[in-house]
């Protein structure tokens, strides 16, 4: 499955919230997320443009692999995500296994996220309003689609971004932005 995404920095969420309300988008309750990133022992994910993370939302845990970005306009990439058992112990055990295999802790990205769901042009869209600790506010617009739907899904995504009034885009991940900020 492909994750087709555009990320946009914003000063304020209000205009997008109003538009989403006009569209009848359904909002999930706001939630805290902590994304724990690891780097491989055999290659540098910063150089290969890959990511391996453990996402924690409350007591729920997921493991996600993200492949390299595939174009210059969006953040389209392969994404494989599997649930891990709930609770602190499962998260700690996975991190211990990865460390035993030579993976290294990179950073933790923490954010307050509100996720909206809507449909456009036959695609299920997820629109997130993120307040990222140490980075600020961002809006992400995402569609998950198969390879055969890549072009029409990407076109829908870009039209939706324009309709939301989002102009400036950011292709770097929150991890890349956080690491760039801490190294400067």
Z-matrix of the N, CA and C atoms (Angstrom, degrees):
N
C 1 1.449
C 2 1.525 1 108.53
N 3 1.315 2 115.51 1 143.12
C 4 1.458 3 120.62 2 178.26
C 5 1.520 4 110.21 3 -102.42
N 6 1.315 5 115.48 4 140.46
C 7 1.452 6 122.61 5 170.40
C 8 1.529 7 105.78 6 -99.11
N 9 1.328 8 116.60 7 115.03
C 10 1.461 9 121.90 8 179.90
C 11 1.522 10 105.57 9 -109.01
N 12 1.320 11 117.60 10 115.71
C 13 1.463 12 120.93 11 -167.20
C 14 1.519 13 111.91 12 -142.52
N 15 1.316 14 114.49 13 148.23
C 16 1.461 15 122.61 14 168.88
C 17 1.522 16 106.81 15 -128.01
N 18 1.340 17 115.54 16 134.16
C 19 1.467 18 121.85 17 177.86
C 20 1.516 19 107.97 18 -115.80
N 21 1.339 20 116.04 19 136.11
C 22 1.460 21 120.98 20 -178.18
C 23 1.523 22 110.29 21 -132.99
N 24 1.329 23 117.91 22 125.95
C 25 1.468 24 119.11 23 172.70
C 26 1.524 25 108.90 24 -72.14
N 27 1.326 26 116.60 25 142.54
C 28 1.464 27 121.81 26 178.81
C 29 1.522 28 109.39 27 -140.51
N 30 1.319 29 115.43 28 155.21
C 31 1.459 30 120.28 29 175.64
C 32 1.524 31 110.61 30 -86.70
N 33 1.339 32 115.94 31 -28.20
C 34 1.461 33 121.16 32 -170.98
C 35 1.530 34 108.87 33 -147.95
N 36 1.326 35 117.01 34 144.46
C 37 1.459 36 122.01 35 -179.89
C 38 1.531 37 113.33 36 -92.01
N 39 1.325 38 118.68 37 -13.93
C 40 1.461 39 121.67 38 -165.40
C 41 1.526 40 114.37 39 -58.78
N 42 1.323 41 119.18 40 -45.80
C 43 1.472 42 121.16 41 -178.12
C 44 1.530 43 110.89 42 -61.93
N 45 1.325 44 117.09 43 -40.14
C 46 1.461 45 120.27 44 179.32
C 47 1.523 46 110.30 45 -70.78
N 48 1.322 47 117.91 46 -40.27
C 49 1.477 48 120.09 47 176.18
C 50 1.525 49 110.70 48 -57.51
N 51 1.337 50 116.96 49 -43.45
C 52 1.470 51 120.83 50 179.48
C 53 1.521 52 110.71 51 -62.15
N 54 1.332 53 117.23 52 -44.98
C 55 1.465 54 120.46 53 179.88
C 56 1.528 55 110.62 54 -63.46
N 57 1.314 56 117.25 55 -42.02
C 58 1.463 57 120.62 56 179.31
C 59 1.530 58 110.96 57 -63.35
N 60 1.303 59 116.11 58 -37.73
C 61 1.470 60 120.17 59 176.61
C 62 1.534 61 109.76 60 -63.91
N 63 1.340 62 117.58 61 -42.83
C 64 1.472 63 121.29 62 176.73
C 65 1.528 64 111.22 63 -59.09
N 66 1.311 65 117.17 64 -37.07
C 67 1.454 66 121.60 65 -179.80
C 68 1.528 67 112.74 66 -77.06
N 69 1.334 68 117.52 67 -10.10
C 70 1.458 69 120.38 68 -176.84
C 71 1.515 70 113.35 69 77.65
N 72 1.324 71 116.97 70 23.99
C 73 1.465 72 121.09 71 179.49
C 74 1.523 73 109.72 72 -64.33
N 75 1.321 74 115.38 73 143.82
C 76 1.463 75 122.15 74 179.54
C 77 1.527 76 109.01 75 -98.44
N 78 1.331 77 115.90 76 128.36
C 79 1.466 78 120.86 77 -178.09
C 80 1.525 79 110.82 78 -101.93
N 81 1.330 80 115.81 79 135.97
C 82 1.456 81 121.18 80 169.34
C 83 1.526 82 107.77 81 -80.31
N 84 1.323 83 117.95 82 159.05
C 85 1.465 84 118.79 83 174.68
C 86 1.532 85 110.46 84 -60.89
N 87 1.326 86 118.75 85 144.95
C 88 1.472 87 120.87 86 176.57
C 89 1.529 88 109.98 87 -56.99
N 90 1.338 89 115.29 88 148.26
C 91 1.468 90 119.33 89 -178.16
C 92 1.519 91 110.51 90 -145.66
N 93 1.313 92 114.99 91 155.68
C 94 1.464 93 122.55 92 173.80
C 95 1.518 94 108.14 93 -92.56
N 96 1.316 95 117.37 94 134.21
C 97 1.456 96 122.23 95 175.59
C 98 1.519 97 108.80 96 -125.54
N 99 1.328 98 114.72 97 142.26
C 100 1.461 99 121.11 98 173.24
C 101 1.521 100 107.36 99 -127.30
N 102 1.326 101 116.29 100 119.47
C 103 1.459 102 122.52 101 -179.25
C 104 1.529 103 109.00 102 -107.38
N 105 1.322 104 115.96 103 114.39
C 106 1.461 105 123.21 104 -179.08
C 107 1.531 106 107.60 105 -97.83
N 108 1.338 107 117.26 106 115.61
C 109 1.459 108 122.08 107 -175.98
C 110 1.520 109 111.16 108 -100.52
N 111 1.340 110 114.55 109 145.01
C 112 1.465 111 122.65 110 179.69
C 113 1.522 112 109.11 111 -126.58
N 114 1.335 113 116.06 112 152.80
C 115 1.462 114 121.96 113 175.11
C 116 1.525 115 108.36 114 -116.06
N 117 1.322 116 115.98 115 146.58
C 118 1.461 117 122.17 116 -174.67
C 119 1.521 118 112.04 117 -78.90
N 120 1.333 119 116.64 118 154.31
C 121 1.465 120 119.76 119 177.68
C 122 1.530 121 112.93 120 -77.96
N 123 1.339 122 117.70 121 -20.32
C 124 1.464 123 120.74 122 -173.47
C 125 1.527 124 114.19 123 -104.09
N 126 1.340 125 117.75 124 -7.77
C 127 1.460 126 121.23 125 176.31
C 128 1.522 127 108.09 126 -161.78
N 129 1.310 128 115.27 127 158.39
C 130 1.462 129 121.63 128 -178.20
C 131 1.528 130 108.53 129 -96.20
N 132 1.326 131 116.44 130 111.07
C 133 1.466 132 120.36 131 -178.60
C 134 1.530 133 112.28 132 -60.40
N 135 1.308 134 118.14 133 -27.10
C 136 1.474 135 120.01 134 176.22
C 137 1.532 136 110.21 135 -64.19
N 138 1.317 137 117.27 136 -32.37
C 139 1.470 138 121.27 137 179.46
C 140 1.525 139 112.13 138 -84.67
N 141 1.333 140 117.56 139 -33.45
C 142 1.465 141 120.59 140 -178.53
C 143 1.532 142 111.96 141 -90.20
N 144 1.337 143 116.88 142 -4.36
C 145 1.469 144 123.09 143 179.15
C 146 1.530 145 111.67 144 62.54
N 147 1.323 146 116.51 145 38.61
C 148 1.461 147 122.79 146 176.79
C 149 1.528 148 108.64 147 -112.53
N 150 1.326 149 115.57 148 169.07
C 151 1.458 150 119.78 149 176.44
C 152 1.528 151 109.80 150 -148.38
N 153 1.323 152 115.29 151 144.16
C 154 1.459 153 122.69 152 171.43
C 155 1.521 154 105.97 153 -130.10
N 156 1.341 155 115.70 154 123.15
C 157 1.455 156 117.95 155 -177.15
C 158 1.519 157 110.87 156 -138.28
N 159 1.311 158 113.33 157 156.50
C 160 1.453 159 124.00 158 168.83
C 161 1.518 160 105.43 159 -110.20
N 162 1.330 161 117.78 160 114.40
C 163 1.466 162 121.39 161 179.27
C 164 1.522 163 108.55 162 -98.86
N 165 1.352 164 114.53 163 132.39
C 166 1.457 165 121.68 164 178.30
C 167 1.521 166 108.66 165 -119.27
N 168 1.317 167 115.75 166 122.83
C 169 1.465 168 122.52 167 173.93
C 170 1.519 169 105.34 168 -125.19
N 171 1.322 170 115.79 169 103.15
C 172 1.462 171 119.08 170 -173.16
C 173 1.518 172 108.99 171 61.80
N 174 1.331 173 116.55 172 -124.25
C 175 1.466 174 120.46 173 179.13
C 176 1.524 175 112.27 174 -93.87
N 177 1.335 176 117.58 175 -2.30
C 178 1.465 177 121.94 176 -177.00
C 179 1.532 178 110.52 177 -88.06
N 180 1.335 179 115.41 178 142.84
C 181 1.458 180 122.36 179 -176.21
C 182 1.526 181 111.05 180 -130.80
N 183 1.345 182 116.31 181 141.44
C 184 1.459 183 122.62 182 174.68
C 185 1.520 184 108.16 183 -136.53
N 186 1.329 185 115.78 184 149.05
C 187 1.462 186 122.28 185 172.80
C 188 1.524 187 106.48 186 -110.77
N 189 1.330 188 116.28 187 131.73
C 190 1.463 189 120.81 188 -176.63
C 191 1.519 190 110.35 189 -132.21
N 192 1.342 191 114.71 190 134.49
C 193 1.458 192 122.46 191 168.69
C 194 1.523 193 106.85 192 -110.63
N 195 1.339 194 116.80 193 134.64
C 196 1.466 195 122.39 194 174.61
C 197 1.516 196 108.06 195 -123.28
N 198 1.342 197 115.12 196 128.84
C 199 1.457 198 121.03 197 178.22
C 200 1.517 199 111.20 198 -81.43
N 201 1.329 200 116.47 199 178.83
C 202 1.472 201 120.80 200 -179.93
C 203 1.527 202 112.00 201 -62.79
N 204 1.328 203 116.13 202 149.85
C 205 1.467 204 121.15 203 175.38
C 206 1.525 205 108.81 204 -65.01
N 207 1.344 206 115.39 205 144.74
C 208 1.458 207 119.99 206 -171.68
C 209 1.518 208 115.20 207 -106.14
N 210 1.328 209 119.11 208 -9.91
C 211 1.463 210 119.45 209 178.06
C 212 1.523 211 109.42 210 -148.95
N 213 1.314 212 116.04 211 172.66
C 214 1.465 213 121.41 212 -176.63
C 215 1.527 214 113.23 213 -91.78
N 216 1.327 215 117.74 214 -10.50
C 217 1.457 216 120.89 215 -174.41
C 218 1.531 217 112.77 216 -96.18
N 219 1.328 218 116.67 217 -31.74
C 220 1.458 219 121.62 218 -177.33
C 221 1.520 220 108.82 219 -129.22
N 222 1.312 221 115.04 220 -175.79
C 223 1.462 222 120.70 221 175.43
C 224 1.531 223 109.46 222 -108.00
N 225 1.323 224 117.11 223 44.47
C 226 1.456 225 121.51 224 -179.00
C 227 1.520 226 109.75 225 -68.47
N 228 1.341 227 115.00 226 129.78
C 229 1.461 228 119.60 227 -179.32
C 230 1.518 229 109.70 228 -161.92
N 231 1.321 230 116.35 229 158.07
C 232 1.463 231 120.65 230 173.00
C 233 1.522 232 108.09 231 -67.82
N 234 1.330 233 115.54 232 140.29
C 235 1.461 234 120.08 233 176.93
C 236 1.520 235 108.27 234 -137.25
N 237 1.320 236 115.03 235 129.60
C 238 1.459 237 121.69 236 175.94
C 239 1.521 238 106.40 237 -123.71
N 240 1.327 239 115.80 238 121.43
C 241 1.467 240 120.08 239 -177.83
C 242 1.518 241 108.83 240 -131.57
N 243 1.327 242 115.29 241 133.49
C 244 1.464 243 119.85 242 177.57
C 245 1.525 244 108.86 243 -131.22
N 246 1.327 245 116.27 244 144.40
C 247 1.462 246 118.43 245 176.76
C 248 1.524 247 110.12 246 -73.55
N 249 1.300 248 114.77 247 146.34
C 250 1.453 249 123.17 248 173.92
C 251 1.521 250 105.13 249 -112.21
N 252 1.273 251 119.02 250 156.21
C 253 1.456 252 120.16 251 177.13
C 254 1.522 253 111.50 252 -54.22
N 255 1.311 254 116.29 253 150.75
C 256 1.458 255 121.61 254 -178.80
C 257 1.527 256 111.11 255 -72.62
N 258 1.324 257 115.05 256 159.92
C 259 1.450 258 121.95 257 172.18
C 260 1.512 259 115.02 258 101.71
N 261 1.341 260 113.12 259 158.74
C 262 1.461 261 120.77 260 -178.62
C 263 1.528 262 112.31 261 -61.16
N 264 1.336 263 116.44 262 -40.19
C 265 1.464 264 119.55 263 -175.42
C 266 1.529 265 111.50 264 -62.58
N 267 1.332 266 117.27 265 -42.22
C 268 1.469 267 119.56 266 178.27
C 269 1.525 268 111.68 267 -63.20
N 270 1.324 269 117.21 268 -41.67
C 271 1.463 270 120.78 269 178.48
C 272 1.531 271 110.29 270 -63.94
N 273 1.325 272 116.87 271 -45.04
C 274 1.466 273 120.92 272 179.66
C 275 1.526 274 111.21 273 -64.30
N 276 1.344 275 117.00 274 -39.54
C 277 1.471 276 120.12 275 179.81
C 278 1.523 277 111.51 276 -65.45
N 279 1.322 278 117.62 277 -41.56
C 280 1.465 279 119.52 278 177.50
C 281 1.526 280 109.96 279 -61.81
N 282 1.325 281 117.10 280 -45.97
C 283 1.471 282 120.31 281 179.84
C 284 1.530 283 110.20 282 -60.08
N 285 1.323 284 117.81 283 -40.08
C 286 1.468 285 121.07 284 178.72
C 287 1.532 286 111.02 285 -64.64
N 288 1.341 287 117.24 286 -41.90
C 289 1.465 288 120.42 287 177.88
C 290 1.529 289 109.85 288 -60.44
N 291 1.333 290 116.17 289 -48.46
C 292 1.468 291 119.75 290 -179.42
C 293 1.521 292 111.37 291 -59.46
N 294 1.333 293 117.28 292 -43.01
C 295 1.470 294 120.30 293 179.28
C 296 1.531 295 111.15 294 -63.75
N 297 1.353 296 116.81 295 -40.45
C 298 1.468 297 120.34 296 177.12
C 299 1.527 298 111.21 297 -61.47
N 300 1.319 299 117.37 298 -30.59
C 301 1.465 300 121.95 299 178.98
C 302 1.529 301 112.42 300 -84.34
N 303 1.325 302 117.25 301 0.41
C 304 1.455 303 121.10 302 176.69
C 305 1.512 304 115.05 303 99.88
N 306 1.327 305 117.66 304 0.55
C 307 1.471 306 119.65 305 177.17
C 308 1.522 307 108.90 306 -72.14
N 309 1.337 308 114.79 307 147.31
C 310 1.458 309 120.79 308 -177.84
C 311 1.522 310 110.56 309 -115.59
N 312 1.327 311 116.10 310 142.49
C 313 1.461 312 121.28 311 173.01
C 314 1.531 313 108.08 312 -66.59
N 315 1.332 314 116.39 313 136.88
C 316 1.457 315 120.83 314 178.93
C 317 1.523 316 109.88 315 -108.23
N 318 1.321 317 116.73 316 -58.65
C 319 1.467 318 121.55 317 -178.40
C 320 1.523 319 108.68 318 -170.36
N 321 1.332 320 114.24 319 166.73
C 322 1.467 321 121.50 320 173.72
C 323 1.527 322 107.29 321 -118.62
N 324 1.330 323 115.95 322 125.95
C 325 1.460 324 122.35 323 176.55
C 326 1.524 325 107.18 324 -102.04
N 327 1.333 326 115.64 325 121.75
C 328 1.462 327 120.00 326 -179.51
C 329 1.522 328 109.56 327 -112.71
N 330 1.328 329 114.58 328 137.07
C 331 1.461 330 118.29 329 -178.65
C 332 1.518 331 111.17 330 -149.05
N 333 1.329 332 113.59 331 153.23
C 334 1.460 333 123.03 332 168.68
C 335 1.526 334 104.45 333 -98.16
N 336 1.322 335 117.58 334 123.13
C 337 1.467 336 121.33 335 -173.11
C 338 1.521 337 110.73 336 -127.27
N 339 1.340 338 114.72 337 135.40
C 340 1.459 339 121.08 338 168.04
C 341 1.515 340 106.63 339 -118.20
N 342 1.324 341 115.96 340 123.87
C 343 1.453 342 123.03 341 -175.43
C 344 1.525 343 109.80 342 -106.25
N 345 1.335 344 115.29 343 127.89
C 346 1.460 345 122.59 344 176.99
C 347 1.524 346 108.83 345 -111.35
N 348 1.339 347 115.53 346 145.83
C 349 1.459 348 122.24 347 178.29
C 350 1.519 349 108.80 348 -121.27
N 351 1.335 350 116.44 349 133.67
C 352 1.456 351 120.36 350 172.98
C 353 1.520 352 108.68 351 -154.38
N 354 1.316 353 115.76 352 171.12
C 355 1.452 354 121.07 353 178.78
C 356 1.510 355 109.40 354 -120.32
N 357 1.323 356 115.86 355 135.39
C 358 1.464 357 122.87 356 176.65
C 359 1.526 358 107.16 357 -138.83
N 360 1.317 359 115.25 358 129.78
C 361 1.465 360 121.50 359 174.72
C 362 1.523 361 112.69 360 53.02
N 363 1.331 362 116.31 361 33.20
C 364 1.458 363 121.08 362 178.96
C 365 1.514 364 115.32 363 83.59
N 366 1.326 365 118.41 364 2.69
C 367 1.464 366 122.08 365 179.07
C 368 1.527 367 110.19 366 -107.77
N 369 1.324 368 115.67 367 139.90
C 370 1.465 369 121.16 368 172.68
C 371 1.519 370 107.52 369 -81.05
N 372 1.324 371 115.68 370 120.59
C 373 1.460 372 120.96 371 179.66
C 374 1.519 373 109.88 372 -106.18
N 375 1.329 374 114.92 373 145.13
C 376 1.458 375 121.95 374 168.87
C 377 1.518 376 106.44 375 -116.16
N 378 1.318 377 115.59 376 127.53
C 379 1.463 378 121.11 377 178.56
C 380 1.510 379 106.31 378 -121.91
N 381 1.325 380 116.16 379 119.83
C 382 1.456 381 119.95 380 -177.40
C 383 1.518 382 110.30 381 -111.28
N 384 1.308 383 114.70 382 140.19
C 385 1.455 384 123.22 383 173.29
C 386 1.522 385 105.37 384 -109.08
N 387 1.329 386 115.81 385 109.71
C 388 1.460 387 122.34 386 -172.42
C 389 1.523 388 111.58 387 -113.46
N 390 1.311 389 115.73 388 130.84
C 391 1.459 390 123.34 389 168.77
C 392 1.526 391 104.42 390 -107.48
N 393 1.343 392 116.95 391 103.53
C 394 1.456 393 121.86 392 -172.75
C 395 1.523 394 109.19 393 -97.86
N 396 1.319 395 114.92 394 124.13
C 397 1.466 396 120.52 395 -177.95
C 398 1.531 397 110.05 396 -57.79
N 399 1.331 398 115.63 397 124.03
C 400 1.451 399 121.79 398 178.10
C 401 1.521 400 115.07 399 84.51
N 402 1.350 401 117.62 400 -5.07
C 403 1.467 402 120.53 401 -177.34
C 404 1.520 403 114.09 402 -124.74
N 405 1.318 404 118.34 403 -32.30
C 406 1.458 405 120.51 404 -179.27
C 407 1.512 406 113.37 405 112.10
N 408 1.346 407 115.37 406 -155.00
C 409 1.464 408 122.21 407 -173.43
C 410 1.533 409 111.24 408 -101.71
N 411 1.340 410 113.54 409 139.89
C 412 1.460 411 121.16 410 178.50
C 413 1.525 412 108.62 411 -143.28
N 414 1.329 413 113.95 412 152.79
C 415 1.458 414 120.49 413 171.41
C 416 1.516 415 106.98 414 -120.77
N 417 1.329 416 115.41 415 130.80
C 418 1.457 417 121.03 416 175.79
C 419 1.523 418 108.71 417 -114.40
N 420 1.326 419 115.56 418 135.87
C 421 1.460 420 122.22 419 175.01
C 422 1.526 421 105.54 420 -116.84
N 423 1.350 422 116.90 421 126.63
C 424 1.455 423 120.30 422 -171.66
C 425 1.523 424 111.68 423 -138.31
N 426 1.320 425 114.25 424 142.03
C 427 1.464 426 123.27 425 170.22
C 428 1.518 427 106.84 426 -128.58
N 429 1.316 428 116.94 427 138.91
C 430 1.465 429 121.51 428 171.63
C 431 1.521 430 106.69 429 -105.26
N 432 1.322 431 115.24 430 128.53
C 433 1.460 432 119.31 431 -176.81
C 434 1.518 433 109.98 432 -150.92
N 435 1.310 434 114.63 433 161.39
C 436 1.453 435 120.80 434 175.34
C 437 1.519 436 110.65 435 -80.12
N 438 1.315 437 114.62 436 168.85
C 439 1.466 438 121.38 437 -177.55
C 440 1.532 439 112.04 438 -55.96
N 441 1.324 440 117.83 439 -40.55
C 442 1.468 441 120.71 440 -176.35
C 443 1.530 442 112.41 441 -67.85
N 444 1.329 443 117.41 442 -20.80
C 445 1.466 444 121.73 443 179.84
C 446 1.523 445 113.47 444 -99.86
N 447 1.322 446 117.56 445 7.56
C 448 1.455 447 120.95 446 -173.42
C 449 1.528 448 112.92 447 -55.97
N 450 1.310 449 118.38 448 -52.91
C 451 1.469 450 120.73 449 -174.89
C 452 1.525 451 112.37 450 -64.06
N 453 1.344 452 120.41 451 -51.98
C 454 1.468 453 118.33 452 179.59
C 455 1.530 454 112.66 453 -65.57
N 456 1.327 455 117.81 454 -34.02
C 457 1.466 456 119.98 455 178.80
C 458 1.533 457 110.28 456 -66.81
N 459 1.326 458 117.24 457 -42.00
C 460 1.467 459 120.66 458 178.66
C 461 1.529 460 110.30 459 -63.98
N 462 1.340 461 117.85 460 -40.86
C 463 1.468 462 121.02 461 178.09
C 464 1.525 463 110.89 462 -63.36
N 465 1.324 464 117.86 463 -41.76
C 466 1.470 465 121.75 464 176.39
C 467 1.524 466 110.26 465 -61.52
N 468 1.309 467 116.29 466 -44.12
C 469 1.460 468 121.58 467 179.84
C 470 1.529 469 111.34 468 -59.59
N 471 1.324 470 117.11 469 -45.55
C 472 1.464 471 120.93 470 -178.94
C 473 1.528 472 111.36 471 -67.59
N 474 1.340 473 118.16 472 -38.38
C 475 1.471 474 120.65 473 175.95
C 476 1.524 475 110.49 474 -64.59
N 477 1.320 476 116.75 475 -41.92
C 478 1.463 477 120.95 476 179.75
C 479 1.519 478 110.68 477 -62.37
N 480 1.326 479 116.74 478 -42.62
C 481 1.468 480 121.19 479 178.40
C 482 1.523 481 110.42 480 -59.32
N 483 1.328 482 116.70 481 -43.27
C 484 1.479 483 120.71 482 177.68
C 485 1.528 484 110.90 483 -64.01
N 486 1.340 485 117.38 484 -44.07
C 487 1.461 486 121.30 485 -179.42
C 488 1.531 487 111.58 486 -62.62
N 489 1.319 488 116.56 487 -27.48
C 490 1.465 489 120.95 488 177.53
C 491 1.534 490 111.41 489 -81.68
N 492 1.322 491 117.10 490 -4.97
C 493 1.461 492 121.08 491 179.08
C 494 1.517 493 113.75 492 78.76
N 495 1.337 494 116.65 493 19.84
C 496 1.456 495 121.15 494 -178.95
C 497 1.521 496 108.73 495 -90.79
N 498 1.317 497 116.36 496 122.36
C 499 1.460 498 120.30 497 -174.56
C 500 1.527 499 113.05 498 -110.02
N 501 1.306 500 117.04 499 -49.83
C 502 1.462 501 121.31 500 -177.78
C 503 1.531 502 109.16 501 -82.91
N 504 1.338 503 116.51 502 132.59
C 505 1.461 504 119.79 503 178.47
C 506 1.528 505 109.80 504 -116.33
N 507 1.319 506 114.77 505 159.16
C 508 1.457 507 122.54 506 179.33
C 509 1.525 508 107.64 507 -133.45
N 510 1.332 509 117.73 508 115.88
C 511 1.466 510 121.11 509 -178.13
C 512 1.528 511 112.76 510 -86.58
N 513 1.325 512 116.97 511 -19.07
C 514 1.466 513 118.44 512 -179.70
C 515 1.524 514 110.12 513 -73.07
N 516 1.313 515 115.59 514 148.57
C 517 1.459 516 121.32 515 176.48
C 518 1.526 517 109.64 516 -73.67
N 519 1.314 518 116.35 517 165.72
C 520 1.463 519 119.97 518 175.12
C 521 1.530 520 109.97 519 -59.36
N 522 1.319 521 116.61 520 -37.70
C 523 1.462 522 119.86 521 177.86
C 524 1.526 523 110.59 522 -61.37
N 525 1.332 524 117.64 523 -47.72
C 526 1.464 525 120.62 524 179.21
C 527 1.527 526 111.33 525 -60.48
N 528 1.321 527 116.62 526 -42.46
C 529 1.471 528 120.41 527 179.06
C 530 1.523 529 111.15 528 -63.57
N 531 1.325 530 116.55 529 -43.18
C 532 1.465 531 121.17 530 -179.52
C 533 1.532 532 110.89 531 -65.04
N 534 1.334 533 116.35 532 -43.99
C 535 1.479 534 119.40 533 179.67
C 536 1.515 535 111.71 534 -66.12
N 537 1.341 536 117.18 535 -37.26
C 538 1.473 537 120.29 536 177.51
C 539 1.521 538 110.49 537 -65.18
N 540 1.320 539 116.48 538 -37.92
C 541 1.464 540 120.47 539 -179.41
C 542 1.529 541 111.31 540 -69.42
N 543 1.313 542 117.11 541 -40.35
C 544 1.466 543 119.93 542 -178.16
C 545 1.521 544 112.07 543 -75.33
N 546 1.348 545 117.82 544 -23.21
C 547 1.469 546 119.50 545 179.95
C 548 1.531 547 112.76 546 -86.51
N 549 1.337 548 116.64 547 -11.86
C 550 1.476 549 118.16 548 -178.90
C 551 1.502 550 113.02 549 -94.14
